[in-house]
């Protein structure tokens, strides 16, 4: 998720538990304990990559937005927030399973451009890209089969590349490209 894609409230709501001018007690202590994973304060105990964002109490479950008060107060400690900001606003989020060995796939792909995770059926590759034609070229350069999870728009980009390669393979010497 990129900074542009983090659903978030723009300003803290009037009863935001992160506001200093709001009296404590509106929310039970048990709720704060459940949400601790999103905003641990101790050095070295920051929320990990998989930790959820602290959601605004006014958003609906399953369609949560990050709380503006939380983002302003401690959101910078959350690795997911920092990663989203660092990665910037890319147009496409790509998820593909590559059916091959993790070590070999890792040697073939640029570490700064993709995240690789071992899965039972291969390696999950996640990337953020501005253009899908470049991702199509990258995937076509691999020697392993792969399965696209998202975006669906990557499929026509791969088909277009396949058509270009087929045309080039069928072109005879002296024949001009169309």
C-alpha positions, -999 to +999 in steps of 0.1 A: +000+000+000+014+034-009+009+067+011-017+077-015-035+044-009-036+043+029-072+050+036-070+076+064-090+103+081-077+138+073-081+153+108-088+138+142-125+135+151-138+155+181-137+124+204-104+109+191-087+090+219-053+104+207-064+140+213-050+155+245-081+176+250-104+146+252-111+131+286-100+095+289-126+068+296-148+068+265-132+035+254-127+005+277-091-004+286-096-039+270-100-021+236-067-003+241-050-036+249-063-051+217-049-022+197-015-022+214+000-041+184-007-010+163+012+015+184+036+000+209+057+028+225+088+010+237+120+013+216+126-019+198+090-030+201+076-011+172+047-027+152+059-051+126+052-051+089+020-073+093+006-052+121-028-035+114-032+002+114-050+019+143-084+025+128-107+055+136-135+044+159-160+060+135-152+038+106-171+006+099-155-028+105-141-042+073-138-007+058-115+009+084-096+041+078-064+049+098-071+073+127-057+108+120-048+113+156-029+080+158-010+088+126+000+122+139+009+110+174+027+076+168+020+065+132+056+072+123+067+043+145+046+018+125+067+001+098+038-002+075+032+035+075+069+043+070+071+018+041+040+033+025+055+068+026+089+056+014+075+037-015+056+067-028+026+067-050+029+040-075-001+033-098-001-005-096+003-031-068+014-064-083+011-098-066+023-129-084+031-164-073+063-176-091+064-214-091+102-219-085+128-220-057+130-189-035+168-187-035+171-188-073+142-163-078+158-139-053+190-140-074+171-130-105+149-102-092+161-068-079+158-067-041+148-030-041+119-035-065+101-066-051+093-084-019+095-122-019+078-145+005+080-183+004+046-200+000+036-237+000+032-235-038+060-212-048+071-177-040+048-148-036+062-117-053+048-083-044+058-051-062+046-016-069+050-003-104+040+027-124+037+007-157+025-028-162+044-033-195+077-032-176+064-058-151+053-080-181+089-079-194+103-087-160+080-117-156+086-129-191+123-130-184+119-156-157+123-193-164+095-204-140+058-204-145+038-178-125+002-171-115-011-135-114-031-125-083-034-089-091-039-066-109-060-082-136-047-055-159-014-073-160-029-101-181-035-080-212+000-064-208+015-100-209-007-109-239+005-078-257+041-087-250+035-123-262+020-110-294+050-088-300+074-117-294+054-140-316+055-114-344+092-110-340+098-147-340+078-151-372+095-122-391+119-133-418+151-115-427+144-086-450+108-083-438+100-049-423+084-046-389+047-036-390 
